[in-house]
Amino acid sequence: MNSENFQAGERLVNAAYVRQGWQGRRAHELRVRTLLEQGKCPEEGWDESTIELFLHELAIMDSNNFLGNCGVGEREGRVASQIVARRHYRLIHGIGRSGDIAAVQPKAAGSSLLNKLTNSVVLDVLRLAGAKAASSCFVLPMATGMSLTLCFLTLRHRRPKARYILWPRIDQKSCFKAMVTAGFEPVVIENVLEGDELRTDLQAVEAKILDLGADHILCVHSTTSCFAPRVPDRLEELAEICAKYDVPHIVNNAYGVQSSKCMHLIQQGARRGRIDAFVQSLDKNFMVPVGGAVIAGFSDTFIQEISKMYPGRASASPSLDVLITLLSLGTKGYRKLLQERKEMFSYLSMEVKKLAESYNERLLDTPHNPISLAMSLGKLDEENPEAVTQLGSMLFTRQVSGARVVSPGTLQTVSGHAFRGFMAHTDRYSCSYLNAASAIGMKADDVQVFIKRLDRCLKALRKGKGPQEGPPPSVDLDSDLEKCKIEGGGGATAQP
């Protein structure tokens, strides 16, 4: 209610009580006003009542919620189910217009305001996470793969002679298919083995640019977040090569926002060389439903070009989900989640290392990977090659999701390209291994249960032999977590 309505209410209820209610309402409104004026994620998270009040007030700014509205067009925000209407807070018109996903809709001032605010708040969080120089971003209702495709299609207009995309190998289907779907030919740059780690072959990248000609290369398509033993690409050096030869650089930062290491690489790459855009998933970094991504960059002009390439309007659901989440968490809550993820990575590393050693295996030394780790399965493979593939299915049936068991030599074809050793990021890695990752939202209970179930599976596969030496792995949560904070969590822990 506005001030006039509150004054009218004083004729019905004691004026002192009404004024007290008005002051309570003002507290909510001051939060909203600060958000609108600053466009930044609040430090303290909002309560649900403030968020819902804000969303309802945005919704009544859209024409489909006007009292007495008469719609005679083909798209008037009509919804048959009230459950669907409530699920979307009656923000039905979506975002953007046919010419630009970032444009304001005349029929939907509330939805347009939601879109602008979401992009502004997300940009603030990307800067908080480490990409301090990022100047622009927008949320898309498409996951990372299709968002990468949109970036490549935008570059097509800038580089009409380009046919190739240089891609340091990362065995993940969607980023490869993104290049093929955009109509380009991926040039796979094989990784080099340094210790246990698979790293970017910078010499091969530069040699390919000279061989194919810079004008014929659309961009370098690099990766930050990845499964160990692959580690993030050498972004700073790649960015320098791209600047040297005037070749665009697109970064697949799928779940890298949650890692200060990945975000620092992007920041430094943009400072020292060239990064045109970096793309990240909403669900992996902000714990919202699958279906959205953020395209960000250091040039407002290029990011706006990408937004104008999106054909038609778009669903507002991903924008709504991430805005609600960030308003709920605030910067303090999101920072806490980032810190907890780091602690869980150290804890997971320590527990996997102890378990691996008890079975005469080892935690692979991948200090440059801040999210994923790998445990060798070489001894298990020697005893029973079939046991390695069985382990993955055993873990899955025991409700362990996300763990990956990789056996070198697997051949798989993706969009017509044959990858030998697929999932290992190289034709043949030195041993079989198991992946696990510490992603945002992971809890100590998840680590404990994973270690217990993995231990049982390994015992069963070793036909009751059990660990080679020593007691079962420790799951003393308090002492182990304290040790992680003091010691840094073992060989696989990356520097922050």
N, C-alpha and C positions, 0 to 999 in steps of 0.2 A: 504494500500500500504506500501511496505517497503521503506527504505531510497533510494535505487537505483531507484525505480519508481518515487519517489518525485524529485530526481535529473534530471531524464529524463523529468519530467513535467516542469522543469525550462526553457527548450528550447521553450516551447509553451506559458507559462504565466510568468509574471514578477517574478523573483526569490524571491523577498521579500514577495510577496503574497503566493507563494508556501511554503516558510519556515514557514509562519504564519499558513497555513493549516496543515503543518507537526506537528507543536507544538500543535495544537488543537487535532490532532490524538494521539499524545503522551500522552495527558492528559487522554484519554480513556484507552490507553494501560497501563499506570501506575496503574490505578485502577485494571485492570485485573492481572497485575504482582503481586500486593500486595495480591490479593485473592489467586493466585496460590502459593505464597511463604508462606503465613500464614495459609491458609485454614480456616479462620474465617469470620464470618458475618461482613461486613463493618459497622463502626459506623454510617456513613451517608448513606442514601439510594442512590442507583444509579438512574440516569435518564433512560428513556426507550431506548434512542439511544445507550447508553453504553451497556445495557443488550442485545439488539438485535444484536449489532456488535459482542459481545462476543459469543452469541449462533450461529450466522452464521459462525464464525470462528471455533467453535467446530464442526459444521456440515460438513464443507469441509474437516475435518480430517477423516470422515467415508468413507469407500470404495464405498458406493452407490453414493457418490457425487464426486468421482474422475473423472476428464476429461479423456475420453477414457477407463473407466473401463469396463472390460469384465467379467461378472459374469456367471458362469456355474454351480453353486450350487443350492440347493433347497431353500436357504434363502439368498437372495441377496439385500434385502432392496428396492424391487420394490414396488411402490405405484401407483395405477391406477388413483386416483383423486388428482389433484393439490391442491384442497382445503384441503384435508387430509394432504398432504405434508407440506403445509404452516402452518397448525394448529400445527404440531409437529416440526416446524423449520427444517424440513428434517432430523431430528434425528430419523431414522427409525429402527435401529438395536436393540433398547432396551438395557437392561443392563444384565450383568452377562453371565455365560456360563452354560452348562448343569450340571456341577458339583458344581457350587457355584455362588449364585446371586451377590456376591461381586467381582468375578473374572474379569479380563480384557479381552476384546474381541479383537483378532488380526485384524478383519475386521473393528473395530469401535473404534479407539483411542479417537475420540471426545466424543462419548457416554460414554465410560469408564471413561474418565476424568470428565464428567458431574456427573456420579455416585459417584466417589470418593469425588468430591468437595461438592456435596449435603450432603453426610453423614458427612463430616467434619464440614460444616456450621451448620447443624442441631444439631450436638453434642455441638458446641459452644453455640447455643441458649438454649439447655437444661441445660447447666451449668449456663448460665446467668439467667435462670428462677428459679434456686435453687438447682439443682442436681449437685453440684460442683465437686463431686468425680466420676461422671460418666466417664467411660474410653472409651466406644465404643458404636456405634449405627449404624443402617442401615435402610434405607427407603424401605418399601415393597409395591408392588402394590396390597395390600389386606387391607381391613378394619380391625378394631380392633379384631373382633371375630375370623377370620381365622388366624390372626397373633398370637393370644393366642394359637390356636390349634397347630401352628407350634412350639411354645415353648414347649407345652406338649409332642409332638411327639419327640422332641429332647431329653427331659428328659427320655423318655422311654428307650433309649439305655444306659443311665447311671443307671437306676433303673429297671432292668428286672423283679423283683418280685412285683413291685408296681401295684396296682389295683385301688386305691382310690385317689381322690383329695378332700381335706378339703376346704370348700367354705362357709365363712360367708355370709349369705343370702343377695343377692341384686337382686331385682325383675326386671331384664333386660334379655331378652331372649338370646341374642347372646352370652353373656359370659357363660351362662349355656350350650348352645348348643355346644360351643367350646370344652368343656370337654367331652361331649358325642360323638361328631364327632371324637375326638382323640382316642376314645375307652376306656375311663375311667369312673368309677362310681363316680359321685359327692356325697359327704357326706355333706348335708346341715346343717350348724351350725346356729341355730336360733339366732336372735339378742336379746339383753336385753334392756328393756325400762328404761331410766334414765331421769326423767322429761318428756319432749316432745320428746327427742332424742332416736333413735334406735342405739345402739352401739355394738361393738364386744364382744361376750361372750368368753373371754380369757380362763376361766376355762374349758369351754366345748371343746375348741380347744385342749388344752393340754390333757384333759381326753380321747378324741378320738385318739390322737396319741398313748397313752398308751394302749388303748383298742385294736386298730387295729394293732399296731406294726409299728414302724417307717419305716421299710424296705418295708412295703406294702402300704405306702403312697407316691404317686408321688410328691406331693407338697401341700403347702397351697396356695390357689388362693384368694388373697385379693383385695380390691377395694378402690380407693381414691374418685374420683368424682362420685357423686350419687345424687338422688333426695331426698330432705328433706321429712320427718323427719329423714330418715337415714342420718348418717354422715360418713365421711371417717373412714375406719377401724383403729384400734389402731396399726399402722404399726410398731412402735418402739417395742412394747411388742410382737407382732407377730414375728418380725424379731429375737428377743431374744429367743423365744420359738423354732423357726426353727433352730437357731444356736445350741441350747442346745441339740436337738434331731437329728441333722444332716439331716433335711428335707428341700428340696429346697423351695423357696418362689418366686412366680410369682405375680406381681402386675398389676392389670387392672387400668391404669391411663388414661382412655379414653379421658377425656377432662380436665385433671388435670394440664397440662403444664401452662395454663393461670392463675393458682392459686398458689401464693407463699406458701400458707399453705400446699397444696397437695405436692408440690415439696420439701418443708422442711421436711415433714413426710418421703418421700422416702430417702432423704439425711441422715436423722437421723437414719432411719431404717437400712440403709447400714452401718452406722458408729457403731451402737450399736449391730447389729446382722447380719442377713443374708437376702439379697434380690438378687436373681439371675438375674432377668430381670424385666423391667417395660415397658408396652406397651401403646402407645397413638395414637390417631387418628390424621391424618393430617388436615382433613376438620374442625374439632371442635376447634383445637388449632391454626391453621395458615390460616384459611379462604381460602381454596382451594377446588376444587371439590371433592366430595366423591370418595373414592377408594384407599386410601393409609393409611399407619400407620408407626410408628417408633418403632422398638424394640431396647431398650437400656439397658445397664447394667454396672456393676462395675468390670467385668472380661472379658478381651479381648477374652480369650479362649472360654468361653461359648457362647458369642455373635457370634463368628466365627463359632462355631458348629451349631448354629441355621441357619446362612446364608447358610451353606453347605447342610442343610436339604431341602432347597427350590428346587424342581425339575425343571430343565430347565431354560431357559432365562426368562426375565420378562419385562413388559412394563416400559418404561422410563417416561411415562406421569406424575405419581405422583412426581417423583424426579424433573422433569422439572418444574412442577407447584410450588413446594415449594421453589426451588432455585430461580426462578424468583421473587416470593413473598418476600423472605427474603432479596434478593439483593435490591428490590424496597424499602423496609421498612428500612433496616439497623437496628442495635441494638437500636438506638435512637428511631426509629419509632415503633419498637416492644415493647420497654419499655413503650412508651406512650400509646399504646393500652392496655397493662396490667394495667397501672395506671387508665386509663379511665374505664376499666371494674370494678375495685374496687369501684370507685366513683359511677358508675351506680348501683352496688349492694347495696350500702348504700342508694342511692336515691330510688331505687325500694323498699327496706325494709321499708323505712319511709312512702312512699305513700301507700303501701299495709297495713301497720299497721293502718294508719289513716282511710282507707276505711273499714277495718275489724271492727274497733271499732265503726264506724258509723252504722254498721249493727249488733252490739252486738256480733260480732265474735272476733277472736284474731289472731295475727301473732304468730304462734308457735315458741317457744323459742328453736332455734337450732343453738347456737353460734359456734358449731364446723363444720358447713357446710358453706364454703366460697363462694359457687356458687348458690345453690338452696335454696329457702325458701318455706314455706307453710302457708296458711291461713285456719283456721278452717271453716267448713261449718255445724257445729253442730246444730245451730238454724234453718238454712234452712232445714236441714234433718228432724228435729222434726216437722216443719210445713208441709212439703211436701217431703217425701222420694224420689219421682220421680224427684223432681226439681234438685237434685244433679247430676244425670246423664244427665238431660236436659242441665245443665249449660255448660258442656263440648262441646256438639254439638252446642249450641248457640254461644259460643265463636269462634268455628271453622268456622261457617257460616258467622261470622262477621270478618273473616280474621285475627283472633288472633291464631297464630300457636305456638306450643311448650308448652302451658299451659296444665296441666294434672289435671283432676278431679278424685279423688280416693274415692271410697265408700268401707268401710271395709266389709269383708266377701266374696268378689268375688273369685270364684273358677276357676282356669285355669290350664290346663295340658300342660307342655312343655317337649317335648322329653320323654314322658312317666311318668313324675313326676308331681303329683298333688300339686299345690300351693294354699293353702287357703289364702284369703286376698291378692291375687296377685296385684302387683304394690304398696302395702303398706309396703313391706319388712317384714311383720310379719303376723301371722295367723289372728289377729284381732286388728287393731289399735283402739284407744279410740274414734276417731271421723272421720267423712268424712272431706276431705280437698282439697284445690286446690294448685297445684304447679306452680311456675314460677321461672325462672332462669335468672341470669345476666351473659351472656357469652360474650366472646371477640367480639368486633364490635358492641355491643348494644349501642344505642344512647338514649339521654333523650327523644326525640320524641317518641321512642318505648314505654318507660315507661308511658308517658302521655296518649298516645292513648290507651294502654292496660288498664289503670286505668279508663278512661272514658267509654270504652266499657264494662268492667267488672261491673262498677257501673250501667249502663243501663240494663244489663242482670239480675243483682240481683234485681233491682227495678221491672222488669217485672215478675220475678219468685215469688216475694213477693206480687204479685197482686196489684201493685201500692202503697204498703205501704211506700216504700222509706226508707231512713235511719232512725234509731231509734232516733237519736238525733244529733244536730249540723248541720253545713252546709256540702255540698258535699266536697269531698277531694280536697285539694289544688293542683293546678298544676302551681304554680308560680315558674318557672324553676330556675331563678337566685337565689332567696332567699332560695329555698329548697335545691339546690345543695350546697350553701354556708353553710347551716345548717348541711348538711351531713358531710362536711369536718371538721366542728368544733366539732360536737357531736358524730360522728362515725356511725350515721345512724340507731339507734334503736336496739331493742332486738335481731334481727336475724343476726346482723353483726358479722362476724368472725374476730378474730384478724389476722393481716397480718403476 
